[in-house]
Amino acid sequence: MSKLLIKRGRIVDPSQNLDTVMDILVEKGKIKAIGENLFELEAQLIDASGLVVCPSFVDIHAHLRDPGETYKEDIESASRCAVAGGYTTLVCMPNTKPPIDNPHVANYIIQKAKSVGLCYILPSGTLTKGREGRELSDFYALKQAGCVALTDDGSPLMDSRLMQRALELAGQLGLLVMNHCEDDTIAYGHINEGYVSSLLGVASRPPQAEDILVARDLILSYHTGSPLHIQHLSSALSVELIRYFKGKGAKVSCEVNPYHLVFTQEEVLKSGSLAKVNPPLRREEDRQALLEALKDGTIDCIATDHAPHATWEKGQIEKAKAGMIGLQTALPIALELVRHGHINLSKMVELMSCAPAKLLRLEGCGALKVGSKANLTIFDPEREWVLDERTNFSKSQNTPLWKKTLKGKVIYTIYEGKVVYSDA
Ligand SMILES: [Zn+2]
C-alpha cells in the first residue's frame, strides 16, 4: 500500500515550530498533507494517539564495521538497529578495514546500503590516507564517490599543517571536516584522569588532551574561515572554548554523545570496560557543562558514536576496545534529559534530527514539510522496555545499559513512505 494515514499524533517539528496534535497523510513516499481530520479511504491507518511523531533521527557519527569487521556489525544489522532506534540516516565513520580513503570503499558501502534499503547510509571519508595522519586523502575523489564529510575519527589528526590544509581544501569542496580532538601524546590511557584512574591504577586520558586539540582546531577554523565540526565533546573547558569561538563568528559546530550526558567516570567502577569510551566519561562538572551547552545552543547535535565490539574485545580494561553501541539507546537517554527538564521535546528533536540534517545539508531529512520525503519516527515517550537479546538488533551487546529497563520506545520508523520498523 503506497498510502499511510497517521492519525492524532503529537507532531513535533522544530523546523516549522510545530508541536500540535494532527494527522499526516503520506503518499508515494512523500508527505501529502498535514492537518486535522484527514481522511483517505485507501490508506493504511496508523493510530498515533498518545505518541510523538517527528522527523526521523539523523546520526552523524556511527561505526558500522563494514567492510572488515563484520563480526561486530555490518551494513544490514546496523540498518536494522538504526531504524529500531528511530534513525533513517547514518553517517558512517571511515575507520573500516580497509578505511574509506578511496572511492572503492565508499562505493561498496553505498551499494550495500542501497540493497539493504532500510535507511540512508552516507559514508564519511578519511582526512588522511590509511588514517595515518601523514598525507591527505584525495578529497575530490571521495566527494565524487558520495562522501559527505571527512574525519580520521579514532585517530586525531595531530599535524597542524595538514589540518590547516584539510580545512582549506575541504572548505572549497563544501565537505565538512570533523575531528576527533584528543592530543594522543597525552591521551594514551584508557579512562579519564582522576580519582577513578588512580584508584584502579589505570593509565588515563586527561581532559587537557581534548582541550588542546579543540583549541587548535578552533583557531585553524577561525583563521581559514572553513567550517569545522568537533566530534564527541566531553570536557567543560572545551565547551567554553567553543562558546567563545562561536561568539567570534567561527564556523564551528559540535556534537555530544548520549553517554557523556548521563554517565561519569564513576560508571567504570560499576560497568568496567563497558564504560570505556574515547574521549572518556569524565567528571560530574563536565557533564553539567555539557547539559548547559545543550540548552544554550553551544552544542549543535546529539550523535550516537555507535561503536559495536564483540564480547571478547571488552575484557580487561587496559586491553579492551573503546566504545559502546548506541543507536537504540539514544532516544531513551535523550528522553531522560527531557524528563529531568534539561531540554524540552522540541529541542530534543532539533538536536537529533533537524540540526544534524542541516549541518550536512541533507535534503528530505530533518523536517516534516508537505511535499518532502516522508522520513519520520513515531515513538512512545512512556513505554518501558529492556535492551536484551530479544530487542537488540546490533550484532554486539557492549553497553552499560544492557539488560537495563529503558523508558521511551520507537513504535514506527518510516523511510521514504515505507514502514521499515514497527513495534505496534
Ligand atoms: Zn567514533
Residues whose N, C-alpha, C, O or C-beta is under 5 A from the ligand:
A	BS01	ZN	D153 D305
